[in-house]
Amino acid sequence: MLIYLNGKFVEKEEAKVSVFDHGLLYGDGVFEGIRSYDGCIFKLDEHLERLYNSAKYIVLKIPLEYDEMKKAVVETVKVNKLKNAYIRLIITRGEGTLGLSPWTCEKPNVIIIADTIELYPKEYYEKGLKVITASTRRTNVDALNARVKSLNYLNNILAKIEAKIAGALEAFMLNNEGYIVECTGDNVFIIKKDTLCTPPVYQGALKGITRDCVIEIAERLGYRVVEQPFTRFEVYIAEECFLTGTAAEIIPVVEADDRPIGDGKPGKITRKLSTEFHKLTKIDGTMVYM
């Protein structure tokens, strides 16, 4: 496997950064997770726009111009001879001192990894997930805006640990007001009477690329979509529930906190949206192999 590291491709064993990198010391940096389907990188422009926006928010100057970054992502997939890939694009603050001060870091690191991924076993896409509600709250948007995909995911990891201890693969995360905003790494949708509802970004939800695709698909199919806060009560009485994310794609949730959702099976609307989403991945993206 070849890793893109600051303009060069190196074997993964040689892909190294300093132990003084503030990405390692403090989680100071940003990232994107991107998918490639059949040699086509899905929604690459949208992912890069979000990456540069995240970097701007934390006052991190990415050393590559947009077109250079786009080319680097494409080349990373190509040199690894992958058609179906998960791409992790990382910008760290770079090497600095042991203090917090980011201005001691002179040069950010640009890292691009292209590999495969299976976030959840295939059987769960057919049978659905069981989810619990974590006691760990989502980071308050007043502390860190959820639209920034930073390298610090400890908040989400703690919730993921709670899920594992409870025997589940995922956990709902609440904000400080008690509204569901996300799972540990995915956006949340519930369905009631042909209306899809997903938490608004101002509540602490990431403005996910897959989330936005699902909203567009659902509206095109004639379903009503609303972005509004909801509690666990709305999840418990929902007819369907599913999660979305670049790595997860669309995965149904059939049980929440030991309560079956709907009839306890993946819903027909969820299945329909998943089918349409996979059609979209084949036509909406940046080609790697011409």
Secondary structure, 3 states (H helix, E strand, C coil): CEEEECCEEEEHHHCCCCCCEHHHHHCCEEEEEEEEECCEEECHHHHHHHHHHHHHHCCCCCCCCHHHHHHHHHHHHHHCCCCCEEEEEEEECCECCCCCCHHHCCCCEEEEEEECCCCCCCHHHHHCEEEEECCCCCCCCCCCCCCCCECCCHHHHHHHHHHHHCCCCEEEEECCCCCEEEECCCEEEEEECCEEEECCHHHCCCCCHHHHHHHHHHHHCCCEEEECCCCHHHHHCCCEEEEEECCCEEEEEEEECCEECCCCCCCHHHHHHHHHHHHHCCCCEEECCC
